[in-house]
Amino acid sequence: MRFNRKVYQALTMIGQFGINMLVPVFVCSFLGMFLDKKLGTSFLVVLLFFVGALAGGYNVYRFARGIFASESETSAYLHKSRRNRREADERKDHQNKQDVV
């Protein structure tokens, strides 16, 4: 049975959202635990966990913004509005008038 390609793309995007969020959280948390052991403190793991969560959230935001920007550009290209067509026609008419003069 052959699946639709969009299903695979959607699953890939969901996986990328998870990776973009979890990797910074884990890296910062483990760095915080390492630094806490070396320095004898107990607050760096919490502090760096939140730094990782903010970094992961920002990664997800940028990724989502990129996806929606590319989809809207494709949609705008494929489905040009009447207004865009009218403006393009007006520009052509204006150019033709300038060529005649």
N, CA, C and O atoms as a printed pandas DataFrame, in Angstrom:
     atom_number atom_name residue_name chain_id  residue_number  x_coord  y_coord  z_coord
0              1         N          MET        A               1    0.848   -1.172    0.000
1              2        CA          MET        A               1    0.000    0.000    0.000
2              3         C          MET        A               1    0.900    1.244    0.000
3              4         O          MET        A               1    1.863    1.338    0.762
4              5         N          ARG        A               2    0.570    2.153   -0.840
5              6        CA          ARG        A               2    1.392    3.342   -0.993
6              7         C          ARG        A               2    0.752    4.517   -0.254
7              8         O          ARG        A               2   -0.421    4.831   -0.458
8              9         N          PHE        A               3    1.549    5.163    0.616
9             10        CA          PHE        A               3    1.036    6.273    1.398
10            11         C          PHE        A               3    1.291    7.586    0.685
11            12         O          PHE        A               3    2.168    7.696   -0.172
12            13         N          ASN        A               4    0.515    8.556    1.056
13            14        CA          ASN        A               4    0.673    9.891    0.514
14            15         C          ASN        A               4    1.982   10.495    1.030
15            16         O          ASN        A               4    2.331   10.320    2.197
16            17         N          ARG        A               5    2.691   11.192    0.174
17            18        CA          ARG        A               5    3.974   11.781    0.549
18            19         C          ARG        A               5    3.811   12.839    1.639
19            20         O          ARG        A               5    4.715   13.030    2.452
20            21         N          LYS        A               6    2.689   13.514    1.663
21            22        CA          LYS        A               6    2.467   14.559    2.664
22            23         C          LYS        A               6    2.412   13.985    4.078
23            24         O          LYS        A               6    2.768   14.668    5.038
24            25         N          VAL        A               7    1.975   12.750    4.210
25            26        CA          VAL        A               7    1.932   12.116    5.529
26            27         C          VAL        A               7    3.356   11.971    6.063
27            28         O          VAL        A               7    3.627   12.280    7.223
28            29         N          TYR        A               8    4.253   11.503    5.215
29            30        CA          TYR        A               8    5.652   11.366    5.630
30            31         C          TYR        A               8    6.281   12.718    5.942
31            32         O          TYR        A               8    7.047   12.847    6.896
32            33         N          GLN        A               9    5.959   13.715    5.142
33            34        CA          GLN        A               9    6.488   15.058    5.405
34            35         C          GLN        A               9    5.979   15.592    6.735
35            36         O          GLN        A               9    6.735   16.215    7.481
36            37         N          ALA        A              10    4.714   15.358    7.038
37            38        CA          ALA        A              10    4.147   15.819    8.309
38            39         C          ALA        A              10    4.814   15.108    9.486
39            40         O          ALA        A              10    5.135   15.744   10.490
40            41         N          LEU        A              11    5.023   13.807    9.370
41            42        CA          LEU        A              11    5.692   13.070   10.445
42            43         C          LEU        A              11    7.131   13.538   10.620
43            44         O          LEU        A              11    7.623   13.618   11.745
44            45         N          THR        A              12    7.800   13.844    9.534
45            46        CA          THR        A              12    9.159   14.361    9.611
46            47         C          THR        A              12    9.191   15.706   10.317
47            48         O          THR        A              12   10.071   15.951   11.141
48            49         N          MET        A              13    8.244   16.576   10.006
49            50        CA          MET        A              13    8.185   17.881   10.657
50            51         C          MET        A              13    7.916   17.746   12.156
51            52         O          MET        A              13    8.496   18.476   12.959
52            53         N          ILE        A              14    7.044   16.821   12.530
53            54        CA          ILE        A              14    6.762   16.598   13.952
54            55         C          ILE        A              14    8.035   16.134   14.661
55            56         O          ILE        A              14    8.339   16.587   15.765
56            57         N          GLY        A              15    8.762   15.242   14.029
57            58        CA          GLY        A              15   10.031   14.784   14.600
58            59         C          GLY        A              15   11.039   15.912   14.722
59            60         O          GLY        A              15   11.766   15.990   15.713
60            61         N          GLN        A              16   11.092   16.780   13.735
61            62        CA          GLN        A              16   12.020   17.901   13.786
62            63         C          GLN        A              16   11.637   18.888   14.879
63            64         O          GLN        A              16   12.513   19.465   15.524
64            65         N          PHE        A              17   10.344   19.090   15.094
65            66        CA          PHE        A              17    9.912   19.946   16.202
66            67         C          PHE        A              17   10.424   19.378   17.526
67            68         O          PHE        A              17   10.948   20.116   18.361
68            69         N          GLY        A              18   10.274   18.076   17.714
69            70        CA          GLY        A              18   10.734   17.447   18.944
70            71         C          GLY        A              18   12.240   17.548   19.121
71            72         O          GLY        A              18   12.723   17.858   20.210
72            73         N          ILE        A              19   12.976   17.287   18.057
73            74        CA          ILE        A              19   14.438   17.366   18.137
74            75         C          ILE        A              19   14.876   18.796   18.411
75            76         O          ILE        A              19   15.760   19.032   19.235
76            77         N          ASN        A              20   14.255   19.756   17.717
77            78        CA          ASN        A              20   14.615   21.164   17.910
78            79         C          ASN        A              20   14.349   21.626   19.341
79            80         O          ASN        A              20   15.016   22.538   19.830
80            81         N          MET        A              21   13.395   21.016   20.005
81            82        CA          MET        A              21   13.073   21.418   21.374
82            83         C          MET        A              21   13.904   20.654   22.402
83            84         O          MET        A              21   14.374   21.246   23.374
84            85         N          LEU        A              22   14.092   19.355   22.203
85            86        CA          LEU        A              22   14.705   18.524   23.236
86            87         C          LEU        A              22   16.228   18.599   23.279
87            88         O          LEU        A              22   16.813   18.531   24.360
88            89         N          VAL        A              23   16.873   18.735   22.141
89            90        CA          VAL        A              23   18.342   18.734   22.138
90            91         C          VAL        A              23   18.918   19.877   22.974
91            92         O          VAL        A              23   19.786   19.623   23.809
92            93         N          PRO        A              24   18.475   21.126   22.788
93            94        CA          PRO        A              24   19.036   22.186   23.646
94            95         C          PRO        A              24   18.741   21.987   25.135
95            96         O          PRO        A              24   19.568   22.318   25.984
96            97         N          VAL        A              25   17.563   21.446   25.447
97            98        CA          VAL        A              25   17.211   21.211   26.856
98            99         C          VAL        A              25   18.157   20.178   27.460
99           100         O          VAL        A              25   18.687   20.389   28.551
100          101         N          PHE        A              26   18.375   19.056   26.756
101          102        CA          PHE        A              26   19.258   18.012   27.284
102          103         C          PHE        A              26   20.708   18.484   27.369
103          104         O          PHE        A              26   21.386   18.235   28.365
104          105         N          VAL        A              27   21.176   19.158   26.337
105          106        CA          VAL        A              27   22.569   19.622   26.350
106          107         C          VAL        A              27   22.801   20.596   27.500
107          108         O          VAL        A              27   23.780   20.473   28.236
108          109         N          CYS        A              28   21.907   21.557   27.652
109          110        CA          CYS        A              28   22.072   22.533   28.736
110          111         C          CYS        A              28   21.912   21.883   30.113
111          112         O          CYS        A              28   22.612   22.254   31.055
112          113         N          SER        A              29   21.001   20.922   30.235
113          114        CA          SER        A              29   20.819   20.246   31.523
114          115         C          SER        A              29   22.057   19.445   31.902
115          116         O          SER        A              29   22.510   19.510   33.044
116          117         N          PHE        A              30   22.606   18.693   30.958
117          118        CA          PHE        A              30   23.804   17.915   31.253
118          119         C          PHE        A              30   25.000   18.817   31.518
119          120         O          PHE        A              30   25.837   18.505   32.366
120          121         N          LEU        A              31   25.087   19.919   30.809
121          122        CA          LEU        A              31   26.146   20.888   31.081
122          123         C          LEU        A              31   25.988   21.458   32.499
123          124         O          LEU        A              31   26.972   21.637   33.216
124          125         N          GLY        A              32   24.750   21.738   32.886
125          126        CA          GLY        A              32   24.490   22.234   34.244
126          127         C          GLY        A              32   24.864   21.218   35.307
127          128         O          GLY        A              32   25.434   21.577   36.337
128          129         N          MET        A              33   24.543   19.929   35.064
129          130        CA          MET        A              33   24.920   18.894   36.029
130          131         C          MET        A              33   26.444   18.762   36.120
131          132         O          MET        A              33   26.990   18.615   37.213
132          133         N          PHE        A              34   27.113   18.812   34.995
133          134        CA          PHE        A              34   28.572   18.722   34.982
134          135         C          PHE        A              34   29.200   19.887   35.741
135          136         O          PHE        A              34   30.091   19.695   36.569
136          137         N          LEU        A              35   28.719   21.105   35.446
137          138        CA          LEU        A              35   29.262   22.278   36.124
138          139         C          LEU        A              35   28.948   22.270   37.622
139          140         O          LEU        A              35   29.769   22.695   38.434
140          141         N          ASP        A              36   27.753   21.782   37.983
141          142        CA          ASP        A              36   27.409   21.684   39.411
142          143         C          ASP        A              36   28.365   20.749   40.147
143          144         O          ASP        A              36   28.788   21.045   41.265
144          145         N          LYS        A              37   28.707   19.618   39.519
145          146        CA          LYS        A              37   29.636   18.680   40.163
146          147         C          LYS        A              37   31.031   19.291   40.278
147          148         O          LYS        A              37   31.691   19.156   41.308
148          149         N          LYS        A              38   31.475   19.962   39.217
149          150        CA          LYS        A              38   32.824   20.536   39.223
150          151         C          LYS        A              38   32.951   21.717   40.187
151          152         O          LYS        A              38   33.961   21.866   40.874
152          153         N          LEU        A              39   31.917   22.549   40.225
153          154        CA          LEU        A              39   31.985   23.769   41.025
154          155         C          LEU        A              39   31.393   23.611   42.426
155          156         O          LEU        A              39   31.558   24.491   43.271
156          157         N          GLY        A              40   30.699   22.489   42.676
157          158        CA          GLY        A              40   30.103   22.268   43.991
158          159         C          GLY        A              40   28.857   23.104   44.232
159          160         O          GLY        A              40   28.521   23.395   45.381
160          161         N          THR        A              41   28.179   23.489   43.187
161          162        CA          THR        A              41   26.951   24.271   43.315
162          163         C          THR        A              41   25.747   23.377   43.067
163          164         O          THR        A              41   25.896   22.196   42.753
164          165         N          SER        A              42   24.554   23.942   43.208
165          166        CA          SER        A              42   23.349   23.132   42.963
166          167         C          SER        A              42   22.274   23.892   42.192
167          168         O          SER        A              42   21.146   23.409   42.089
168          169         N          PHE        A              43   22.583   25.041   41.659
169          170        CA          PHE        A              43   21.555   25.821   40.973
170          171         C          PHE        A              43   21.777   25.913   39.466
171          172         O          PHE        A              43   20.863   26.309   38.743
172          173         N          LEU        A              44   22.959   25.561   38.974
173          174        CA          LEU        A              44   23.247   25.729   37.548
174          175         C          LEU        A              44   22.412   24.810   36.665
175          176         O          LEU        A              44   22.061   25.176   35.543
176          177         N          VAL        A              45   22.093   23.620   37.162
177          178        CA          VAL        A              45   21.283   22.705   36.353
178          179         C          VAL        A              45   19.902   23.311   36.086
179          180         O          VAL        A              45   19.380   23.195   34.977
180          181         N          VAL        A              46   19.323   23.939   37.070
181          182        CA          VAL        A              46   17.998   24.557   36.899
182          183         C          VAL        A              46   18.095   25.766   35.965
183          184         O          VAL        A              46   17.273   25.940   35.065
184          185         N          LEU        A              47   19.099   26.582   36.193
185          186        CA          LEU        A              47   19.291   27.766   35.370
186          187         C          LEU        A              47   19.523   27.397   33.905
187          188         O          LEU        A              47   18.906   27.971   33.007
188          189         N          LEU        A              48   20.411   26.439   33.673
189          190        CA          LEU        A              48   20.706   26.049   32.290
190          191         C          LEU        A              48   19.567   25.253   31.658
191          192         O          LEU        A              48   19.419   25.254   30.436
192          193         N          PHE        A              49   18.756   24.570   32.481
193          194        CA          PHE        A              49   17.566   23.910   31.935
194          195         C          PHE        A              49   16.637   24.944   31.307
195          196         O          PHE        A              49   16.135   24.737   30.203
196          197         N          PHE        A              50   16.408   26.047   31.999
197          198        CA          PHE        A              50   15.526   27.078   31.461
198          199         C          PHE        A              50   16.146   27.782   30.254
199          200         O          PHE        A              50   15.433   28.168   29.328
200          201         N          VAL        A              51   17.458   27.948   30.260
201          202        CA          VAL        A              51   18.134   28.508   29.082
202          203         C          VAL        A              51   17.941   27.576   27.886
203          204         O          VAL        A              51   17.670   28.036   26.777
204          205         N          GLY        A              52   18.080   26.269   28.110
205          206        CA          GLY        A              52   17.859   25.287   27.044
206          207         C          GLY        A              52   16.417   25.286   26.555
207          208         O          GLY        A              52   16.166   25.157   25.357
208          209         N          ALA        A              53   15.465   25.432   27.483
209          210        CA          ALA        A              53   14.050   25.476   27.092
210          211         C          ALA        A              53   13.761   26.711   26.244
211          212         O          ALA        A              53   13.020   26.635   25.264
212          213         N          LEU        A              54   14.341   27.841   26.618
213          214        CA          LEU        A              54   14.162   29.055   25.807
214          215         C          LEU        A              54   14.798   28.899   24.429
215          216         O          LEU        A              54   14.215   29.297   23.420
216          217         N          ALA        A              55   15.988   28.323   24.392
217          218        CA          ALA        A              55   16.659   28.111   23.106
218          219         C          ALA        A              55   15.856   27.137   22.243
219          220         O          ALA        A              55   15.711   27.357   21.041
220          221         N          GLY        A              56   15.337   26.076   22.835
221          222        CA          GLY        A              56   14.516   25.118   22.092
222          223         C          GLY        A              56   13.232   25.749   21.587
223          224         O          GLY        A              56   12.820   25.499   20.454
224          225         N          GLY        A              57   12.602   26.557   22.411
225          226        CA          GLY        A              57   11.383   27.247   21.972
226          227         C          GLY        A              57   11.655   28.190   20.820
227          228         O          GLY        A              57   10.857   28.296   19.889
228          229         N          TYR        A              58   12.779   28.872   20.885
229          230        CA          TYR        A              58   13.146   29.771   19.788
230          231         C          TYR        A              58   13.448   28.992   18.514
231          232         O          TYR        A              58   13.096   29.439   17.422
232          233         N          ASN        A              59   14.094   27.834   18.636
233          234        CA          ASN        A              59   14.347   26.983   17.471
234          235         C          ASN        A              59   13.048   26.531   16.827
235          236         O          ASN        A              59   12.911   26.566   15.604
236          237         N          VAL        A              60   12.098   26.108   17.645
237          238        CA          VAL        A              60   10.807   25.655   17.119
238          239         C          VAL        A              60   10.083   26.814   16.444
239          240         O          VAL        A              60    9.480   26.632   15.386
240          241         N          TYR        A              61   10.135   28.001   17.040
241          242        CA          TYR        A              61    9.501   29.180   16.450
242          243         C          TYR        A              61   10.093   29.489   15.075
243          244         O          TYR        A              61    9.360   29.728   14.116
244          245         N          ARG        A              62   11.426   29.482   14.987
245          246        CA          ARG        A              62   12.076   29.772   13.700
246          247         C          ARG        A              62   11.737   28.718   12.666
247          248         O          ARG        A              62   11.499   29.040   11.502
248          249         N          PHE        A              63   11.714   27.457   13.082
249          250        CA          PHE        A              63   11.394   26.367   12.166
250          251         C          PHE        A              63    9.964   26.498   11.648
251          252         O          PHE        A              63    9.721   26.357   10.450
252          253         N          ALA        A              64    9.023   26.765   12.546
253          254        CA          ALA        A              64    7.617   26.913   12.148
254          255         C          ALA        A              64    7.430   28.121   11.242
255          256         O          ALA        A              64    6.691   28.058   10.260
256          257         N          ARG        A              65    8.098   29.220   11.572
257          258        CA          ARG        A              65    7.994   30.421   10.740
258          259         C          ARG        A              65    8.523   30.149    9.335
259          260         O          ARG        A              65    7.951   30.621    8.353
260          261         N          GLY        A              66    9.600   29.398    9.239
261          262        CA          GLY        A              66   10.155   29.046    7.933
262          263         C          GLY        A              66    9.216   28.168    7.130
263          264         O          GLY        A              66    9.085   28.341    5.918
264          265         N          ILE        A              67    8.564   27.230    7.795
265          266        CA          ILE        A              67    7.622   26.349    7.100
266          267         C          ILE        A              67    6.441   27.146    6.579
267          268         O          ILE        A              67    6.073   27.011    5.412
268          269         N          PHE        A              68    5.843   27.972    7.419
269          270        CA          PHE        A              68    4.666   28.714    6.998
270          271         C          PHE        A              68    4.999   29.787    5.972
271          272         O          PHE        A              68    4.164   30.105    5.126
272          273         N          ALA        A              69    6.202   30.350    6.028
273          274        CA          ALA        A              69    6.601   31.345    5.033
274          275         C          ALA        A              69    6.754   30.688    3.670
275          276         O          ALA        A              69    6.322   31.252    2.665
276          277         N          SER        A              70    7.362   29.502    3.613
277          278        CA          SER        A              70    7.545   28.836    2.330
278          279         C          SER        A              70    6.210   28.360    1.769
279          280         O          SER        A              70    6.004   28.403    0.556
280          281         N          GLU        A              71    5.295   27.903    2.634
281          282        CA          GLU        A              71    3.980   27.482    2.162
282          283         C          GLU        A              71    3.173   28.661    1.633
283          284         O          GLU        A              71    2.473   28.525    0.630
284          285         N          SER        A              72    3.259   29.813    2.287
285          286        CA          SER        A              72    2.487   30.960    1.839
286          287         C          SER        A              72    3.041   31.499    0.526
287          288         O          SER        A              72    2.277   31.960   -0.322
288          289         N          GLU        A              73    4.376   31.448    0.342
289          290        CA          GLU        A              73    4.953   31.875   -0.925
290          291         C          GLU        A              73    4.506   30.961   -2.049
291          292         O          GLU        A              73    4.166   31.432   -3.135
292          293         N          THR        A              74    4.501   29.653   -1.801
293          294        CA          THR        A              74    4.067   28.700   -2.808
294          295         C          THR        A              74    2.604   28.910   -3.123
295          296         O          THR        A              74    2.201   28.890   -4.286
296          297         N          SER        A              75    1.797   29.113   -2.074
297          298        CA          SER        A              75    0.372   29.332   -2.273
298          299         C          SER        A              75    0.118   30.618   -3.053
299          300         O          SER        A              75   -0.741   30.657   -3.934
300          301         N          ALA        A              76    0.857   31.655   -2.732
301          302        CA          ALA        A              76    0.679   32.923   -3.440
302          303         C          ALA        A              76    1.089   32.786   -4.896
303          304         O          ALA        A              76    0.478   33.396   -5.774
304          305         N          TYR        A              77    2.115   31.994   -5.157
305          306        CA          TYR        A              77    2.572   31.807   -6.531
306          307         C          TYR        A              77    1.561   30.999   -7.325
307          308         O          TYR        A              77    1.265   31.324   -8.475
308          309         N          LEU        A              78    1.025   29.937   -6.710
309          310        CA          LEU        A              78    0.099   29.062   -7.421
310          311         C          LEU        A              78   -1.283   29.676   -7.578
311          312         O          LEU        A              78   -1.969   29.409   -8.565
312          313         N          HIS        A              79   -1.697   30.488   -6.625
313          314        CA          HIS        A              79   -3.048   31.044   -6.628
314          315         C          HIS        A              79   -2.981   32.559   -6.599
315          316         O          HIS        A              79   -3.319   33.190   -5.597
316          317         N          LYS        A              80   -2.547   33.126   -7.690
317          318        CA          LYS        A              80   -2.453   34.582   -7.724
318          319         C          LYS        A              80   -3.851   35.185   -7.656
319          320         O          LYS        A              80   -4.789   34.705   -8.292
320          321         N          SER        A              81   -3.960   36.214   -6.892
321          322        CA          SER        A              81   -5.264   36.840   -6.726
322          323         C          SER        A              81   -5.592   37.713   -7.922
323          324         O          SER        A              81   -4.719   38.053   -8.721
324          325         N          ARG        A              82   -6.834   38.061   -8.030
325          326        CA          ARG        A              82   -7.265   38.937   -9.122
326          327         C          ARG        A              82   -6.584   40.291   -9.021
327          328         O          ARG        A              82   -6.264   40.922  -10.028
328          329         N          ARG        A              83   -6.374   40.717   -7.807
329          330        CA          ARG        A              83   -5.736   42.016   -7.608
330          331         C          ARG        A              83   -4.328   42.011   -8.192
331          332         O          ARG        A              83   -3.934   42.956   -8.876
332          333         N          ASN        A              84   -3.569   40.953   -7.923
333          334        CA          ASN        A              84   -2.211   40.862   -8.461
334          335         C          ASN        A              84   -2.229   40.829   -9.989
335          336         O          ASN        A              84   -1.403   41.465  -10.645
336          337         N          ARG        A              85   -3.172   40.087  -10.538
337          338        CA          ARG        A              85   -3.267   40.030  -12.002
338          339         C          ARG        A              85   -3.623   41.396  -12.572
339          340         O          ARG        A              85   -3.068   41.818  -13.586
340          341         N          ARG        A              86   -4.565   42.092  -11.903
341          342        CA          ARG        A              86   -4.973   43.412  -12.368
342          343         C          ARG        A              86   -3.803   44.390  -12.308
343          344         O          ARG        A              86   -3.602   45.175  -13.234
344          345         N          GLU        A              87   -3.025   44.344  -11.213
345          346        CA          GLU        A              87   -1.862   45.223  -11.096
346          347         C          GLU        A              87   -0.828   44.909  -12.163
347          348         O          GLU        A              87   -0.206   45.820  -12.710
348          349         N          ALA        A              88   -0.637   43.641  -12.463
349          350        CA          ALA        A              88    0.318   43.270  -13.508
350          351         C          ALA        A              88   -0.163   43.767  -14.871
351          352         O          ALA        A              88    0.633   44.238  -15.683
352          353         N          ASP        A              89   -1.474   43.658  -15.117
353          354        CA          ASP        A              89   -2.022   44.158  -16.381
354          355         C          ASP        A              89   -1.870   45.668  -16.487
355          356         O          ASP        A              89   -1.557   46.191  -17.557
356          357         N          GLU        A              90   -2.092   46.368  -15.379
357          358        CA          GLU        A              90   -1.935   47.825  -15.390
358          359         C          GLU        A              90   -0.492   48.223  -15.673
359          360         O          GLU        A              90   -0.245   49.196  -16.385
360          361         N          ARG        A              91    0.449   47.487  -15.128
361          362        CA          ARG        A              91    1.858   47.789  -15.401
362          363         C          ARG        A              91    2.191   47.563  -16.872
363          364         O          ARG        A              91    2.916   48.347  -17.485
364          365         N          LYS        A              92    1.655   46.492  -17.422
365          366        CA          LYS        A              92    1.895   46.226  -18.849
366          367         C          LYS        A              92    1.300   47.334  -19.700
367          368         O          LYS        A              92    1.936   47.796  -20.647
368          369         N          ASP        A              93    0.084   47.767  -19.373
369          370        CA          ASP        A              93   -0.550   48.853  -20.118
370          371         C          ASP        A              93    0.271   50.128  -20.006
371          372         O          ASP        A              93    0.449   50.844  -20.992
372          373         N          HIS        A              94    0.771   50.411  -18.814
373          374        CA          HIS        A              94    1.582   51.609  -18.605
374          375         C          HIS        A              94    2.869   51.536  -19.424
375          376         O          HIS        A              94    3.292   52.535  -20.006
376          377         N          GLN        A              95    3.487   50.365  -19.471
377          378        CA          GLN        A              95    4.702   50.208  -20.267
378          379         C          GLN        A              95    4.398   50.373  -21.750
379          380         O          GLN        A              95    5.166   50.998  -22.481
380          381         N          ASN        A              96    3.285   49.816  -22.186
381          382        CA          ASN        A              96    2.915   49.937  -23.589
382          383         C          ASN        A              96    2.653   51.395  -23.967
383          384         O          ASN        A              96    3.006   51.811  -25.071
384          385         N          LYS        A              97    2.046   52.171  -23.084
385          386        CA          LYS        A              97    1.807   53.569  -23.336
386          387         C          LYS        A              97    3.114   54.351  -23.421
387          388         O          LYS        A              97    3.261   55.265  -24.233
388          389         N          GLN        A              98    4.062   53.967  -22.557
389          390        CA          GLN        A              98    5.373   54.652  -22.602
390          391         C          GLN        A              98    6.121   54.299  -23.888
391          392         O          GLN        A              98    6.825   55.144  -24.440
392          393         N          ASP        A              99    5.980   53.074  -24.368
393          394        CA          ASP        A              99    6.633   52.677  -25.610
394          395         C          ASP        A              99    6.070   53.427  -26.801
395          396         O          ASP        A              99    6.807   53.746  -27.734
396          397         N          VAL        A             100    4.760   53.718  -26.785
397          398        CA          VAL        A             100    4.112   54.413  -27.894
398          399         C          VAL        A             100    4.553   55.869  -27.920
399          400         O          VAL        A             100    4.773   56.423  -28.997
400          401         N          VAL        A             101    4.686   56.497  -26.762
401          402        CA          VAL        A             101    5.027   57.909  -26.687
402          403         C          VAL        A             101    6.421   58.109  -27.044
403          404         O          VAL        A             101    6.903   59.241  -27.041
